[in-house]
């Protein structure tokens, strides 16, 4: 799932800080890749966040998410013993 991060959202304060730091250092694109895992079944899978006004960031985030989804689906048959 690709998502636009919501600035000011309590859950995304750390993400907002990282994005602002990236812009301060002159980044051309900001994306943040998250691999979720927890006891709750609601927190699973991958997400790629991008800056709301970045068309290039959106395109890159979508490509990365598609590749991650394909790789993870292919890897589901492999398990450590």
C-alpha positions as CSV (number, residue, x, y, z in Angstrom):
1,X,0.0,0.0,0.0
2,X,1.4,3.4,-0.9
3,X,0.4,6.2,1.5
4,X,0.7,9.9,1.8
5,X,1.9,10.7,5.3
6,X,-0.2,13.1,7.3
7,X,1.9,15.9,8.8
8,X,0.9,16.5,12.4
9,X,-0.6,13.1,13.0
10,X,0.6,11.8,16.4
11,X,1.4,8.4,14.9
12,X,3.5,10.0,12.2
13,X,5.5,12.5,14.2
14,X,8.8,10.6,13.7
15,X,8.0,10.2,10.0
16,X,7.3,13.9,9.7
17,X,10.6,14.7,11.4
18,X,12.5,12.5,9.0
19,X,10.8,14.0,5.9
20,X,11.6,17.5,7.1
21,X,15.2,16.5,7.8
22,X,15.5,15.1,4.3
23,X,14.2,18.3,2.7
24,X,16.6,20.4,4.9
25,X,19.5,18.3,3.5
26,X,18.3,19.0,-0.1
27,X,16.7,15.7,-0.9
28,X,14.9,15.4,-4.3
29,X,12.6,12.6,-3.2
30,X,11.4,11.3,0.2
31,X,10.0,7.9,0.7
32,X,9.8,5.7,3.8
33,X,9.5,1.9,3.6
34,X,7.7,0.1,6.4
35,X,7.6,-3.6,7.0
36,X,4.9,-4.1,9.5
37,X,4.8,-7.1,11.9
38,X,3.1,-7.5,15.3
39,X,0.9,-9.8,17.3
40,X,-2.1,-8.0,16.0
41,X,-3.2,-9.2,12.5
42,X,-3.9,-5.6,11.6
43,X,-0.2,-4.7,11.5
44,X,1.2,-6.8,8.7
45,X,2.6,-6.3,5.2
46,X,4.5,-3.4,3.7
47,X,3.7,0.3,3.2
48,X,5.7,2.9,1.3
49,X,5.0,6.5,2.3
50,X,5.8,9.5,0.1
51,X,5.5,13.3,0.4
52,X,2.1,14.5,-0.7
53,X,3.1,17.0,-3.4
54,X,5.8,14.8,-5.0
55,X,4.6,13.2,-8.2
56,X,8.1,11.5,-8.6
57,X,7.9,10.3,-5.0
58,X,4.5,8.8,-5.7
59,X,5.7,7.0,-8.8
60,X,8.8,5.7,-7.0
61,X,6.8,4.6,-4.0
62,X,4.3,2.8,-6.2
63,X,7.1,0.9,-8.0
64,X,8.8,-0.1,-4.8
65,X,5.5,-1.3,-3.2
66,X,4.7,-3.3,-6.3
67,X,8.1,-5.0,-6.2
68,X,7.9,-5.6,-2.5
69,X,4.5,-7.2,-2.8
70,X,5.7,-9.5,-5.6
71,X,8.8,-10.5,-3.7
72,X,7.0,-11.1,-0.5
73,X,4.3,-13.2,-2.2
74,X,7.0,-15.3,-3.9
75,X,8.8,-15.7,-0.6
76,X,5.8,-17.0,1.3
77,X,6.6,-20.5,0.4
78,X,10.0,-20.3,2.0
79,X,10.2,-20.8,5.8
80,X,13.0,-21.3,8.3
81,X,12.9,-24.4,10.4
